[in-house]
Amino acid sequence: QVRLVESGGGLVQAGGSLRLSCAVSGLGFSRSTMAWFRQAPGKERTFVASLSWNRDRTNYADSVRGRFTISRDNARNTVALQMDNLKPEDTAVYYCAGTLQSTSSVRTSSYTYWGQGTQVTVSS
């Protein structure tokens, strides 16, 4: 089975940093496009960042550009999301997602595999 397992969430004060990690198994990771989405209570799941296997293209939501960085380690089959200068509006459950397609899509429907999420809470 393909499994994506997120870790690294927690509680942090505004202005602080967290690093999320997603461990991937059962997937051709080196040729997968990986992405992070987030969902706050009562809100739709929204795009955060993606990293395509095709030329390592990155895409970021405007709300996080310059603060978040997505990266991957093909040797360890992990994708990370470094989150700096966190804001209370970043509070959400963060989900790791993947697809074998080469894409820069921000749509949830473009991604085949999903993790169960990790909670990030940013206090003011």
N, C-alpha and C positions, 0 to 999 in steps of 0.2 A: 504494500500500500504506500501511496505517497503521503508523507507526513510533513507538516510544517509546524514547528513548535517555537513560539515566541517566548522570550524572557527579557528581563531587565527593567520591567516597569516598576513603578513605585511612586512615592510621594516626594515632591521636591518643591522648594520655594521658587517663586517667580524670579527669573534671572539665572536660575541654576541649570544644570545639565543632566541628561540621562542618555545612556546608550542602550538601545534595544538590539536584540539579536534574534535571528530566526534560523533555526537549524532545520535543514532540508534533507529528507531521505526519500529514496524511491523515485527520484526525478533526475533527468539529465541536466544537472544543475548548471554545468558550464555553458549550455546552450539554452538556458531558460531566461526569460525576462522576469525579474522580481520587482515587487512593488510593496509599498506600505499604504494602507488606508486607515482611517480612524472614524469612530462613531461615538458621538456624545449621546447621552440619554435623550430620547425624543427626537433625535436628529437622524438624517440620512447618513449612510456610510459615504465618506468623501475621500478623494484621492489626496495623498500626501507626497509621495515620491516614487519614482521607478528607475530601474537600471536595466537596460536592454542588453542581451548577450551580443547583439549586433553592434560592434564597435563601441561597446560600453556606453551607449548613449544614456544620459540622465534626463529626467524631467521632474520638476518640482511644482507643487502648488504655489501660487503667488503668496499665500499666507505664511509659508515656511521658507521660501527661498532666501538664502543668505544666513539662515539660522540652523537648518537641518542639512545633513549630508548622508546620502545613501552610498553604501559600498558593499563589495562582495569579496569573499575569499573562496575561490574555487577549490583550493586544496582542502579546506575544512567544510565545504558545502554550507556556508553560512552567509547570510546577508545581514548587514547592520544598518541601523539608523542612529546616527549621532545627532542629538538634539541639544542645541545650545540656546541660551537666552530664552528659556521657556517662559511662556505666558499663561495666565489662567485659562484663556480660550483654547489652549492646547490640550486641556483635560479631556480625555476620551479613552475608550478602549482602542488600542492599536492592533491592527491585523496585518499579518504577512500574507502576501498573495503571489502566485506564480503562474506562468504560462510558458509553453514551448514556442509560442509565436514571438516574432520580433515586432515589438510594438511600443509606442509611446502613449498608449491609450490611458485615459483617466477614468474610464468606465469600469465599474465592478464586473460587468458582464464579459469583459475582455480577458478575465483571469479565471483559470480553471481550478486552481488549488488554493486552499485557504487554511490558515491556522485558526486556533481558537481564541486568540487575542490576549493581550496583556494590558492591564490597567495603568494608565499614566494620570496622575493627579498633580496639578500645579496649584499651589496655594498662593494667595495674594499677600 
